[in-house]
Amino acid sequence: MTVYEGSPRGQGVRVAVVCGRFNDLITERLRTGALESLRAKGVDDASIVEVWVPGAFEIPLAAQRLASSGEVDAVVCLGAVIRGGTGHYEFVAGECASGIARVQLDTSIPVIFGVLTTENVEQALERSQPDASNKGAEAATTALEMVDLLRQLPKGER
């Protein structure tokens, strides 16, 4: 039996971090967690590209451009969609998630969903704390694990 498992090794890995500015109190904290995680795992600052977009809905387009560029090995997508009094939340959260998944499958590059979709600001703040529960840090670690895993797996035909 052959077993494959990725490890979050950052040496030599090029990562883009795409952040939505909307709800920037939250997204700044996610960004900080992601960058600290990448650096702690050996990713050089010169190997990190940081991109800011207006909000979560715009994340997939920037992620697609980066993932298809050949310049990065993974894209970490960070944002915060917080439920409000209208149906806008469902559209933005759903399209963002679908778009990110599509980019990942279309490009065969890890494109990681680190977009918080919460009922309220308190939940978003809990998930962006500067500790081990920071979802930005988790997304960055996931990106590195997936890069390592994909390097191990046999290449398929498109």
Phi and psi in radians as a Rosetta constraint file:
Dihedral C 1 N 2 CA 2 C 2 CIRCULARHARMONIC -1.822 0.35
Dihedral N 2 CA 2 C 2 N 3 CIRCULARHARMONIC 2.314 0.35
Dihedral C 2 N 3 CA 3 C 3 CIRCULARHARMONIC -2.114 0.35
Dihedral N 3 CA 3 C 3 N 4 CIRCULARHARMONIC 2.276 0.35
Dihedral C 3 N 4 CA 4 C 4 CIRCULARHARMONIC -1.977 0.35
Dihedral N 4 CA 4 C 4 N 5 CIRCULARHARMONIC 2.404 0.35
Dihedral C 4 N 5 CA 5 C 5 CIRCULARHARMONIC -2.669 0.35
Dihedral N 5 CA 5 C 5 N 6 CIRCULARHARMONIC 2.301 0.35
Dihedral C 5 N 6 CA 6 C 6 CIRCULARHARMONIC -1.402 0.35
Dihedral N 6 CA 6 C 6 N 7 CIRCULARHARMONIC 2.680 0.35
Dihedral C 6 N 7 CA 7 C 7 CIRCULARHARMONIC -2.150 0.35
Dihedral N 7 CA 7 C 7 N 8 CIRCULARHARMONIC 2.506 0.35
Dihedral C 7 N 8 CA 8 C 8 CIRCULARHARMONIC -1.397 0.35
Dihedral N 8 CA 8 C 8 N 9 CIRCULARHARMONIC 1.080 0.35
Dihedral C 8 N 9 CA 9 C 9 CIRCULARHARMONIC -1.579 0.35
Dihedral N 9 CA 9 C 9 N 10 CIRCULARHARMONIC 2.253 0.35
Dihedral C 9 N 10 CA 10 C 10 CIRCULARHARMONIC -1.787 0.35
Dihedral N 10 CA 10 C 10 N 11 CIRCULARHARMONIC -0.181 0.35
Dihedral C 10 N 11 CA 11 C 11 CIRCULARHARMONIC -1.043 0.35
Dihedral N 11 CA 11 C 11 N 12 CIRCULARHARMONIC 2.182 0.35
Dihedral C 11 N 12 CA 12 C 12 CIRCULARHARMONIC 1.364 0.35
Dihedral N 12 CA 12 C 12 N 13 CIRCULARHARMONIC 0.066 0.35
Dihedral C 12 N 13 CA 13 C 13 CIRCULARHARMONIC -1.645 0.35
Dihedral N 13 CA 13 C 13 N 14 CIRCULARHARMONIC 2.340 0.35
Dihedral C 13 N 14 CA 14 C 14 CIRCULARHARMONIC -1.823 0.35
Dihedral N 14 CA 14 C 14 N 15 CIRCULARHARMONIC 2.168 0.35
Dihedral C 14 N 15 CA 15 C 15 CIRCULARHARMONIC -2.242 0.35
Dihedral N 15 CA 15 C 15 N 16 CIRCULARHARMONIC 2.359 0.35
Dihedral C 15 N 16 CA 16 C 16 CIRCULARHARMONIC -1.780 0.35
Dihedral N 16 CA 16 C 16 N 17 CIRCULARHARMONIC 2.433 0.35
Dihedral C 16 N 17 CA 17 C 17 CIRCULARHARMONIC -2.053 0.35
Dihedral N 17 CA 17 C 17 N 18 CIRCULARHARMONIC 2.001 0.35
Dihedral C 17 N 18 CA 18 C 18 CIRCULARHARMONIC -1.829 0.35
Dihedral N 18 CA 18 C 18 N 19 CIRCULARHARMONIC 2.122 0.35
Dihedral C 18 N 19 CA 19 C 19 CIRCULARHARMONIC -2.090 0.35
Dihedral N 19 CA 19 C 19 N 20 CIRCULARHARMONIC 2.360 0.35
Dihedral C 19 N 20 CA 20 C 20 CIRCULARHARMONIC -1.461 0.35
Dihedral N 20 CA 20 C 20 N 21 CIRCULARHARMONIC 2.349 0.35
Dihedral C 20 N 21 CA 21 C 21 CIRCULARHARMONIC -1.320 0.35
Dihedral N 21 CA 21 C 21 N 22 CIRCULARHARMONIC -0.486 0.35
Dihedral C 21 N 22 CA 22 C 22 CIRCULARHARMONIC -1.069 0.35
Dihedral N 22 CA 22 C 22 N 23 CIRCULARHARMONIC 2.382 0.35
Dihedral C 22 N 23 CA 23 C 23 CIRCULARHARMONIC 1.090 0.35
Dihedral N 23 CA 23 C 23 N 24 CIRCULARHARMONIC 0.806 0.35
Dihedral C 23 N 24 CA 24 C 24 CIRCULARHARMONIC -1.111 0.35
Dihedral N 24 CA 24 C 24 N 25 CIRCULARHARMONIC -0.390 0.35
Dihedral C 24 N 25 CA 25 C 25 CIRCULARHARMONIC -0.998 0.35
Dihedral N 25 CA 25 C 25 N 26 CIRCULARHARMONIC -0.694 0.35
Dihedral C 25 N 26 CA 26 C 26 CIRCULARHARMONIC -1.407 0.35
Dihedral N 26 CA 26 C 26 N 27 CIRCULARHARMONIC -0.849 0.35
Dihedral C 26 N 27 CA 27 C 27 CIRCULARHARMONIC -1.160 0.35
Dihedral N 27 CA 27 C 27 N 28 CIRCULARHARMONIC -0.545 0.35
Dihedral C 27 N 28 CA 28 C 28 CIRCULARHARMONIC -1.085 0.35
Dihedral N 28 CA 28 C 28 N 29 CIRCULARHARMONIC -0.687 0.35
Dihedral C 28 N 29 CA 29 C 29 CIRCULARHARMONIC -1.222 0.35
Dihedral N 29 CA 29 C 29 N 30 CIRCULARHARMONIC -0.672 0.35
Dihedral C 29 N 30 CA 30 C 30 CIRCULARHARMONIC -1.106 0.35
Dihedral N 30 CA 30 C 30 N 31 CIRCULARHARMONIC -0.774 0.35
Dihedral C 30 N 31 CA 31 C 31 CIRCULARHARMONIC -1.019 0.35
Dihedral N 31 CA 31 C 31 N 32 CIRCULARHARMONIC -0.831 0.35
Dihedral C 31 N 32 CA 32 C 32 CIRCULARHARMONIC -1.037 0.35
Dihedral N 32 CA 32 C 32 N 33 CIRCULARHARMONIC -0.778 0.35
Dihedral C 32 N 33 CA 33 C 33 CIRCULARHARMONIC -1.065 0.35
Dihedral N 33 CA 33 C 33 N 34 CIRCULARHARMONIC -0.743 0.35
Dihedral C 33 N 34 CA 34 C 34 CIRCULARHARMONIC -1.127 0.35
Dihedral N 34 CA 34 C 34 N 35 CIRCULARHARMONIC -0.837 0.35
Dihedral C 34 N 35 CA 35 C 35 CIRCULARHARMONIC -1.119 0.35
Dihedral N 35 CA 35 C 35 N 36 CIRCULARHARMONIC -0.724 0.35
Dihedral C 35 N 36 CA 36 C 36 CIRCULARHARMONIC -1.098 0.35
Dihedral N 36 CA 36 C 36 N 37 CIRCULARHARMONIC -0.703 0.35
Dihedral C 36 N 37 CA 37 C 37 CIRCULARHARMONIC -1.136 0.35
Dihedral N 37 CA 37 C 37 N 38 CIRCULARHARMONIC -0.794 0.35
Dihedral C 37 N 38 CA 38 C 38 CIRCULARHARMONIC -1.055 0.35
Dihedral N 38 CA 38 C 38 N 39 CIRCULARHARMONIC -0.810 0.35
Dihedral C 38 N 39 CA 39 C 39 CIRCULARHARMONIC -1.115 0.35
Dihedral N 39 CA 39 C 39 N 40 CIRCULARHARMONIC -0.729 0.35
Dihedral C 39 N 40 CA 40 C 40 CIRCULARHARMONIC -1.111 0.35
Dihedral N 40 CA 40 C 40 N 41 CIRCULARHARMONIC -0.453 0.35
Dihedral C 40 N 41 CA 41 C 41 CIRCULARHARMONIC -1.715 0.35
Dihedral N 41 CA 41 C 41 N 42 CIRCULARHARMONIC 0.169 0.35
Dihedral C 41 N 42 CA 42 C 42 CIRCULARHARMONIC 1.762 0.35
Dihedral N 42 CA 42 C 42 N 43 CIRCULARHARMONIC 0.128 0.35
Dihedral C 42 N 43 CA 43 C 43 CIRCULARHARMONIC -1.396 0.35
Dihedral N 43 CA 43 C 43 N 44 CIRCULARHARMONIC 2.201 0.35
Dihedral C 43 N 44 CA 44 C 44 CIRCULARHARMONIC -1.275 0.35
Dihedral N 44 CA 44 C 44 N 45 CIRCULARHARMONIC 2.579 0.35
Dihedral C 44 N 45 CA 45 C 45 CIRCULARHARMONIC -0.982 0.35
Dihedral N 45 CA 45 C 45 N 46 CIRCULARHARMONIC -0.616 0.35
Dihedral C 45 N 46 CA 46 C 46 CIRCULARHARMONIC -1.158 0.35
Dihedral N 46 CA 46 C 46 N 47 CIRCULARHARMONIC -0.289 0.35
Dihedral C 46 N 47 CA 47 C 47 CIRCULARHARMONIC -1.731 0.35
Dihedral N 47 CA 47 C 47 N 48 CIRCULARHARMONIC 0.151 0.35
Dihedral C 47 N 48 CA 48 C 48 CIRCULARHARMONIC -1.965 0.35
Dihedral N 48 CA 48 C 48 N 49 CIRCULARHARMONIC 2.245 0.35
Dihedral C 48 N 49 CA 49 C 49 CIRCULARHARMONIC -1.938 0.35
Dihedral N 49 CA 49 C 49 N 50 CIRCULARHARMONIC 2.228 0.35
Dihedral C 49 N 50 CA 50 C 50 CIRCULARHARMONIC -1.942 0.35
Dihedral N 50 CA 50 C 50 N 51 CIRCULARHARMONIC 2.246 0.35
Dihedral C 50 N 51 CA 51 C 51 CIRCULARHARMONIC -2.256 0.35
Dihedral N 51 CA 51 C 51 N 52 CIRCULARHARMONIC 2.295 0.35
Dihedral C 51 N 52 CA 52 C 52 CIRCULARHARMONIC -1.907 0.35
Dihedral N 52 CA 52 C 52 N 53 CIRCULARHARMONIC 2.312 0.35
Dihedral C 52 N 53 CA 53 C 53 CIRCULARHARMONIC -2.106 0.35
Dihedral N 53 CA 53 C 53 N 54 CIRCULARHARMONIC 2.853 0.35
Dihedral C 53 N 54 CA 54 C 54 CIRCULARHARMONIC -1.010 0.35
Dihedral N 54 CA 54 C 54 N 55 CIRCULARHARMONIC -0.750 0.35
Dihedral C 54 N 55 CA 55 C 55 CIRCULARHARMONIC -2.808 0.35
Dihedral N 55 CA 55 C 55 N 56 CIRCULARHARMONIC -3.039 0.35
Dihedral C 55 N 56 CA 56 C 56 CIRCULARHARMONIC -1.100 0.35
Dihedral N 56 CA 56 C 56 N 57 CIRCULARHARMONIC -0.588 0.35
Dihedral C 56 N 57 CA 57 C 57 CIRCULARHARMONIC -1.105 0.35
Dihedral N 57 CA 57 C 57 N 58 CIRCULARHARMONIC -0.510 0.35
Dihedral C 57 N 58 CA 58 C 58 CIRCULARHARMONIC -1.529 0.35
Dihedral N 58 CA 58 C 58 N 59 CIRCULARHARMONIC -0.155 0.35
Dihedral C 58 N 59 CA 59 C 59 CIRCULARHARMONIC -1.036 0.35
Dihedral N 59 CA 59 C 59 N 60 CIRCULARHARMONIC -0.826 0.35
Dihedral C 59 N 60 CA 60 C 60 CIRCULARHARMONIC -1.026 0.35
Dihedral N 60 CA 60 C 60 N 61 CIRCULARHARMONIC -0.650 0.35
Dihedral C 60 N 61 CA 61 C 61 CIRCULARHARMONIC -1.140 0.35
Dihedral N 61 CA 61 C 61 N 62 CIRCULARHARMONIC -0.813 0.35
Dihedral C 61 N 62 CA 62 C 62 CIRCULARHARMONIC -1.111 0.35
Dihedral N 62 CA 62 C 62 N 63 CIRCULARHARMONIC -0.700 0.35
Dihedral C 62 N 63 CA 63 C 63 CIRCULARHARMONIC -1.086 0.35
Dihedral N 63 CA 63 C 63 N 64 CIRCULARHARMONIC -0.709 0.35
Dihedral C 63 N 64 CA 64 C 64 CIRCULARHARMONIC -1.103 0.35
Dihedral N 64 CA 64 C 64 N 65 CIRCULARHARMONIC -0.790 0.35
Dihedral C 64 N 65 CA 65 C 65 CIRCULARHARMONIC -1.051 0.35
Dihedral N 65 CA 65 C 65 N 66 CIRCULARHARMONIC -0.781 0.35
Dihedral C 65 N 66 CA 66 C 66 CIRCULARHARMONIC -1.184 0.35
Dihedral N 66 CA 66 C 66 N 67 CIRCULARHARMONIC -0.801 0.35
Dihedral C 66 N 67 CA 67 C 67 CIRCULARHARMONIC -1.126 0.35
Dihedral N 67 CA 67 C 67 N 68 CIRCULARHARMONIC -0.567 0.35
Dihedral C 67 N 68 CA 68 C 68 CIRCULARHARMONIC -1.560 0.35
Dihedral N 68 CA 68 C 68 N 69 CIRCULARHARMONIC -0.039 0.35
Dihedral C 68 N 69 CA 69 C 69 CIRCULARHARMONIC -1.331 0.35
Dihedral N 69 CA 69 C 69 N 70 CIRCULARHARMONIC -0.408 0.35
Dihedral C 69 N 70 CA 70 C 70 CIRCULARHARMONIC 1.393 0.35
Dihedral N 70 CA 70 C 70 N 71 CIRCULARHARMONIC 0.024 0.35
Dihedral C 70 N 71 CA 71 C 71 CIRCULARHARMONIC -1.618 0.35
Dihedral N 71 CA 71 C 71 N 72 CIRCULARHARMONIC -0.256 0.35
Dihedral C 71 N 72 CA 72 C 72 CIRCULARHARMONIC -2.307 0.35
Dihedral N 72 CA 72 C 72 N 73 CIRCULARHARMONIC 2.710 0.35
Dihedral C 72 N 73 CA 73 C 73 CIRCULARHARMONIC -1.656 0.35
Dihedral N 73 CA 73 C 73 N 74 CIRCULARHARMONIC -0.339 0.35
Dihedral C 73 N 74 CA 74 C 74 CIRCULARHARMONIC -2.760 0.35
Dihedral N 74 CA 74 C 74 N 75 CIRCULARHARMONIC 2.745 0.35
Dihedral C 74 N 75 CA 75 C 75 CIRCULARHARMONIC -2.222 0.35
Dihedral N 75 CA 75 C 75 N 76 CIRCULARHARMONIC 2.229 0.35
Dihedral C 75 N 76 CA 76 C 76 CIRCULARHARMONIC -1.815 0.35
Dihedral N 76 CA 76 C 76 N 77 CIRCULARHARMONIC 2.110 0.35
Dihedral C 76 N 77 CA 77 C 77 CIRCULARHARMONIC -1.819 0.35
Dihedral N 77 CA 77 C 77 N 78 CIRCULARHARMONIC 2.140 0.35
Dihedral C 77 N 78 CA 78 C 78 CIRCULARHARMONIC -2.192 0.35
Dihedral N 78 CA 78 C 78 N 79 CIRCULARHARMONIC 2.344 0.35
Dihedral C 78 N 79 CA 79 C 79 CIRCULARHARMONIC -2.922 0.35
Dihedral N 79 CA 79 C 79 N 80 CIRCULARHARMONIC 3.121 0.35
Dihedral C 79 N 80 CA 80 C 80 CIRCULARHARMONIC -2.520 0.35
Dihedral N 80 CA 80 C 80 N 81 CIRCULARHARMONIC 2.047 0.35
Dihedral C 80 N 81 CA 81 C 81 CIRCULARHARMONIC -1.992 0.35
Dihedral N 81 CA 81 C 81 N 82 CIRCULARHARMONIC 2.024 0.35
Dihedral C 81 N 82 CA 82 C 82 CIRCULARHARMONIC -1.985 0.35
Dihedral N 82 CA 82 C 82 N 83 CIRCULARHARMONIC 2.251 0.35
Dihedral C 82 N 83 CA 83 C 83 CIRCULARHARMONIC -1.015 0.35
Dihedral N 83 CA 83 C 83 N 84 CIRCULARHARMONIC 2.407 0.35
Dihedral C 83 N 84 CA 84 C 84 CIRCULARHARMONIC -2.130 0.35
Dihedral N 84 CA 84 C 84 N 85 CIRCULARHARMONIC -2.727 0.35
Dihedral C 84 N 85 CA 85 C 85 CIRCULARHARMONIC -1.550 0.35
Dihedral N 85 CA 85 C 85 N 86 CIRCULARHARMONIC 0.040 0.35
Dihedral C 85 N 86 CA 86 C 86 CIRCULARHARMONIC -2.164 0.35
Dihedral N 86 CA 86 C 86 N 87 CIRCULARHARMONIC 3.101 0.35
Dihedral C 86 N 87 CA 87 C 87 CIRCULARHARMONIC -1.392 0.35
Dihedral N 87 CA 87 C 87 N 88 CIRCULARHARMONIC 0.011 0.35
Dihedral C 87 N 88 CA 88 C 88 CIRCULARHARMONIC -0.950 0.35
Dihedral N 88 CA 88 C 88 N 89 CIRCULARHARMONIC -0.667 0.35
Dihedral C 88 N 89 CA 89 C 89 CIRCULARHARMONIC -0.940 0.35
Dihedral N 89 CA 89 C 89 N 90 CIRCULARHARMONIC -0.866 0.35
Dihedral C 89 N 90 CA 90 C 90 CIRCULARHARMONIC -1.072 0.35
Dihedral N 90 CA 90 C 90 N 91 CIRCULARHARMONIC -0.742 0.35
Dihedral C 90 N 91 CA 91 C 91 CIRCULARHARMONIC -1.137 0.35
Dihedral N 91 CA 91 C 91 N 92 CIRCULARHARMONIC -0.849 0.35
Dihedral C 91 N 92 CA 92 C 92 CIRCULARHARMONIC -1.138 0.35
Dihedral N 92 CA 92 C 92 N 93 CIRCULARHARMONIC -0.864 0.35
Dihedral C 92 N 93 CA 93 C 93 CIRCULARHARMONIC -1.089 0.35
Dihedral N 93 CA 93 C 93 N 94 CIRCULARHARMONIC -0.791 0.35
Dihedral C 93 N 94 CA 94 C 94 CIRCULARHARMONIC -1.146 0.35
Dihedral N 94 CA 94 C 94 N 95 CIRCULARHARMONIC -0.797 0.35
Dihedral C 94 N 95 CA 95 C 95 CIRCULARHARMONIC -1.187 0.35
Dihedral N 95 CA 95 C 95 N 96 CIRCULARHARMONIC -0.637 0.35
Dihedral C 95 N 96 CA 96 C 96 CIRCULARHARMONIC -1.090 0.35
Dihedral N 96 CA 96 C 96 N 97 CIRCULARHARMONIC -0.852 0.35
Dihedral C 96 N 97 CA 97 C 97 CIRCULARHARMONIC -1.091 0.35
Dihedral N 97 CA 97 C 97 N 98 CIRCULARHARMONIC -0.792 0.35
Dihedral C 97 N 98 CA 98 C 98 CIRCULARHARMONIC -1.095 0.35
Dihedral N 98 CA 98 C 98 N 99 CIRCULARHARMONIC -0.746 0.35
Dihedral C 98 N 99 CA 99 C 99 CIRCULARHARMONIC -1.113 0.35
Dihedral N 99 CA 99 C 99 N 100 CIRCULARHARMONIC -0.759 0.35
Dihedral C 99 N 100 CA 100 C 100 CIRCULARHARMONIC -1.108 0.35
Dihedral N 100 CA 100 C 100 N 101 CIRCULARHARMONIC -0.770 0.35
Dihedral C 100 N 101 CA 101 C 101 CIRCULARHARMONIC -1.075 0.35
Dihedral N 101 CA 101 C 101 N 102 CIRCULARHARMONIC -0.741 0.35
Dihedral C 101 N 102 CA 102 C 102 CIRCULARHARMONIC -1.104 0.35
Dihedral N 102 CA 102 C 102 N 103 CIRCULARHARMONIC -0.754 0.35
Dihedral C 102 N 103 CA 103 C 103 CIRCULARHARMONIC -1.053 0.35
Dihedral N 103 CA 103 C 103 N 104 CIRCULARHARMONIC -0.771 0.35
Dihedral C 103 N 104 CA 104 C 104 CIRCULARHARMONIC -1.044 0.35
Dihedral N 104 CA 104 C 104 N 105 CIRCULARHARMONIC -0.812 0.35
Dihedral C 104 N 105 CA 105 C 105 CIRCULARHARMONIC -1.241 0.35
Dihedral N 105 CA 105 C 105 N 106 CIRCULARHARMONIC -0.638 0.35
Dihedral C 105 N 106 CA 106 C 106 CIRCULARHARMONIC -1.230 0.35
Dihedral N 106 CA 106 C 106 N 107 CIRCULARHARMONIC -0.533 0.35
Dihedral C 106 N 107 CA 107 C 107 CIRCULARHARMONIC -1.845 0.35
Dihedral N 107 CA 107 C 107 N 108 CIRCULARHARMONIC -0.219 0.35
Dihedral C 107 N 108 CA 108 C 108 CIRCULARHARMONIC 1.016 0.35
Dihedral N 108 CA 108 C 108 N 109 CIRCULARHARMONIC 0.496 0.35
Dihedral C 108 N 109 CA 109 C 109 CIRCULARHARMONIC -1.975 0.35
Dihedral N 109 CA 109 C 109 N 110 CIRCULARHARMONIC 2.386 0.35
Dihedral C 109 N 110 CA 110 C 110 CIRCULARHARMONIC -1.053 0.35
Dihedral N 110 CA 110 C 110 N 111 CIRCULARHARMONIC 2.112 0.35
Dihedral C 110 N 111 CA 111 C 111 CIRCULARHARMONIC -2.178 0.35
Dihedral N 111 CA 111 C 111 N 112 CIRCULARHARMONIC 1.826 0.35
Dihedral C 111 N 112 CA 112 C 112 CIRCULARHARMONIC -1.674 0.35
Dihedral N 112 CA 112 C 112 N 113 CIRCULARHARMONIC 2.321 0.35
Dihedral C 112 N 113 CA 113 C 113 CIRCULARHARMONIC -1.483 0.35
Dihedral N 113 CA 113 C 113 N 114 CIRCULARHARMONIC 1.741 0.35
Dihedral C 113 N 114 CA 114 C 114 CIRCULARHARMONIC -2.018 0.35
Dihedral N 114 CA 114 C 114 N 115 CIRCULARHARMONIC 0.623 0.35
Dihedral C 114 N 115 CA 115 C 115 CIRCULARHARMONIC -1.681 0.35
Dihedral N 115 CA 115 C 115 N 116 CIRCULARHARMONIC 2.079 0.35
Dihedral C 115 N 116 CA 116 C 116 CIRCULARHARMONIC -1.290 0.35
Dihedral N 116 CA 116 C 116 N 117 CIRCULARHARMONIC 2.361 0.35
Dihedral C 116 N 117 CA 117 C 117 CIRCULARHARMONIC -2.193 0.35
Dihedral N 117 CA 117 C 117 N 118 CIRCULARHARMONIC 1.754 0.35
Dihedral C 117 N 118 CA 118 C 118 CIRCULARHARMONIC -2.157 0.35
Dihedral N 118 CA 118 C 118 N 119 CIRCULARHARMONIC 2.834 0.35
Dihedral C 118 N 119 CA 119 C 119 CIRCULARHARMONIC -1.352 0.35
Dihedral N 119 CA 119 C 119 N 120 CIRCULARHARMONIC -0.477 0.35
Dihedral C 119 N 120 CA 120 C 120 CIRCULARHARMONIC -2.729 0.35
Dihedral N 120 CA 120 C 120 N 121 CIRCULARHARMONIC 2.979 0.35
Dihedral C 120 N 121 CA 121 C 121 CIRCULARHARMONIC -1.105 0.35
Dihedral N 121 CA 121 C 121 N 122 CIRCULARHARMONIC -0.651 0.35
Dihedral C 121 N 122 CA 122 C 122 CIRCULARHARMONIC -1.026 0.35
Dihedral N 122 CA 122 C 122 N 123 CIRCULARHARMONIC -0.764 0.35
Dihedral C 122 N 123 CA 123 C 123 CIRCULARHARMONIC -1.097 0.35
Dihedral N 123 CA 123 C 123 N 124 CIRCULARHARMONIC -0.709 0.35
Dihedral C 123 N 124 CA 124 C 124 CIRCULARHARMONIC -1.122 0.35
Dihedral N 124 CA 124 C 124 N 125 CIRCULARHARMONIC -0.723 0.35
Dihedral C 124 N 125 CA 125 C 125 CIRCULARHARMONIC -1.103 0.35
Dihedral N 125 CA 125 C 125 N 126 CIRCULARHARMONIC -0.704 0.35
Dihedral C 125 N 126 CA 126 C 126 CIRCULARHARMONIC -1.045 0.35
Dihedral N 126 CA 126 C 126 N 127 CIRCULARHARMONIC -0.665 0.35
Dihedral C 126 N 127 CA 127 C 127 CIRCULARHARMONIC -1.507 0.35
Dihedral N 127 CA 127 C 127 N 128 CIRCULARHARMONIC -0.025 0.35
Dihedral C 127 N 128 CA 128 C 128 CIRCULARHARMONIC -2.131 0.35
Dihedral N 128 CA 128 C 128 N 129 CIRCULARHARMONIC 0.348 0.35
Dihedral C 128 N 129 CA 129 C 129 CIRCULARHARMONIC -1.083 0.35
Dihedral N 129 CA 129 C 129 N 130 CIRCULARHARMONIC 2.636 0.35
Dihedral C 129 N 130 CA 130 C 130 CIRCULARHARMONIC -1.398 0.35
Dihedral N 130 CA 130 C 130 N 131 CIRCULARHARMONIC 1.019 0.35
Dihedral C 130 N 131 CA 131 C 131 CIRCULARHARMONIC -2.574 0.35
Dihedral N 131 CA 131 C 131 N 132 CIRCULARHARMONIC -2.869 0.35
Dihedral C 131 N 132 CA 132 C 132 CIRCULARHARMONIC -1.132 0.35
Dihedral N 132 CA 132 C 132 N 133 CIRCULARHARMONIC -0.269 0.35
Dihedral C 132 N 133 CA 133 C 133 CIRCULARHARMONIC -1.541 0.35
Dihedral N 133 CA 133 C 133 N 134 CIRCULARHARMONIC 0.045 0.35
Dihedral C 133 N 134 CA 134 C 134 CIRCULARHARMONIC -1.187 0.35
Dihedral N 134 CA 134 C 134 N 135 CIRCULARHARMONIC 2.078 0.35
Dihedral C 134 N 135 CA 135 C 135 CIRCULARHARMONIC -1.243 0.35
Dihedral N 135 CA 135 C 135 N 136 CIRCULARHARMONIC -0.390 0.35
Dihedral C 135 N 136 CA 136 C 136 CIRCULARHARMONIC -1.165 0.35
Dihedral N 136 CA 136 C 136 N 137 CIRCULARHARMONIC -0.750 0.35
Dihedral C 136 N 137 CA 137 C 137 CIRCULARHARMONIC -1.107 0.35
Dihedral N 137 CA 137 C 137 N 138 CIRCULARHARMONIC -0.732 0.35
Dihedral C 137 N 138 CA 138 C 138 CIRCULARHARMONIC -1.077 0.35
Dihedral N 138 CA 138 C 138 N 139 CIRCULARHARMONIC -0.741 0.35
Dihedral C 138 N 139 CA 139 C 139 CIRCULARHARMONIC -1.113 0.35
Dihedral N 139 CA 139 C 139 N 140 CIRCULARHARMONIC -0.705 0.35
Dihedral C 139 N 140 CA 140 C 140 CIRCULARHARMONIC -1.127 0.35
Dihedral N 140 CA 140 C 140 N 141 CIRCULARHARMONIC -0.744 0.35
Dihedral C 140 N 141 CA 141 C 141 CIRCULARHARMONIC -1.098 0.35
Dihedral N 141 CA 141 C 141 N 142 CIRCULARHARMONIC -0.740 0.35
Dihedral C 141 N 142 CA 142 C 142 CIRCULARHARMONIC -1.040 0.35
Dihedral N 142 CA 142 C 142 N 143 CIRCULARHARMONIC -0.731 0.35
Dihedral C 142 N 143 CA 143 C 143 CIRCULARHARMONIC -1.027 0.35
Dihedral N 143 CA 143 C 143 N 144 CIRCULARHARMONIC -0.818 0.35
Dihedral C 143 N 144 CA 144 C 144 CIRCULARHARMONIC -1.130 0.35
Dihedral N 144 CA 144 C 144 N 145 CIRCULARHARMONIC -0.716 0.35
Dihedral C 144 N 145 CA 145 C 145 CIRCULARHARMONIC -1.063 0.35
Dihedral N 145 CA 145 C 145 N 146 CIRCULARHARMONIC -0.736 0.35
Dihedral C 145 N 146 CA 146 C 146 CIRCULARHARMONIC -1.217 0.35
Dihedral N 146 CA 146 C 146 N 147 CIRCULARHARMONIC -0.638 0.35
Dihedral C 146 N 147 CA 147 C 147 CIRCULARHARMONIC -1.047 0.35
Dihedral N 147 CA 147 C 147 N 148 CIRCULARHARMONIC -0.831 0.35
Dihedral C 147 N 148 CA 148 C 148 CIRCULARHARMONIC -1.107 0.35
Dihedral N 148 CA 148 C 148 N 149 CIRCULARHARMONIC -0.748 0.35
Dihedral C 148 N 149 CA 149 C 149 CIRCULARHARMONIC -1.090 0.35
Dihedral N 149 CA 149 C 149 N 150 CIRCULARHARMONIC -0.815 0.35
Dihedral C 149 N 150 CA 150 C 150 CIRCULARHARMONIC -1.122 0.35
Dihedral N 150 CA 150 C 150 N 151 CIRCULARHARMONIC -0.521 0.35
Dihedral C 150 N 151 CA 151 C 151 CIRCULARHARMONIC -1.190 0.35
Dihedral N 151 CA 151 C 151 N 152 CIRCULARHARMONIC -0.444 0.35
Dihedral C 151 N 152 CA 152 C 152 CIRCULARHARMONIC -1.490 0.35
Dihedral N 152 CA 152 C 152 N 153 CIRCULARHARMONIC -0.612 0.35
Dihedral C 152 N 153 CA 153 C 153 CIRCULARHARMONIC -1.227 0.35
Dihedral N 153 CA 153 C 153 N 154 CIRCULARHARMONIC 2.597 0.35
Dihedral C 153 N 154 CA 154 C 154 CIRCULARHARMONIC -1.075 0.35
Dihedral N 154 CA 154 C 154 N 155 CIRCULARHARMONIC 2.513 0.35
Dihedral C 154 N 155 CA 155 C 155 CIRCULARHARMONIC -1.387 0.35
Dihedral N 155 CA 155 C 155 N 156 CIRCULARHARMONIC 2.352 0.35
Dihedral C 155 N 156 CA 156 C 156 CIRCULARHARMONIC -1.667 0.35
Dihedral N 156 CA 156 C 156 N 157 CIRCULARHARMONIC 2.939 0.35
Dihedral C 156 N 157 CA 157 C 157 CIRCULARHARMONIC -1.608 0.35
Dihedral N 157 CA 157 C 157 N 158 CIRCULARHARMONIC 2.533 0.35
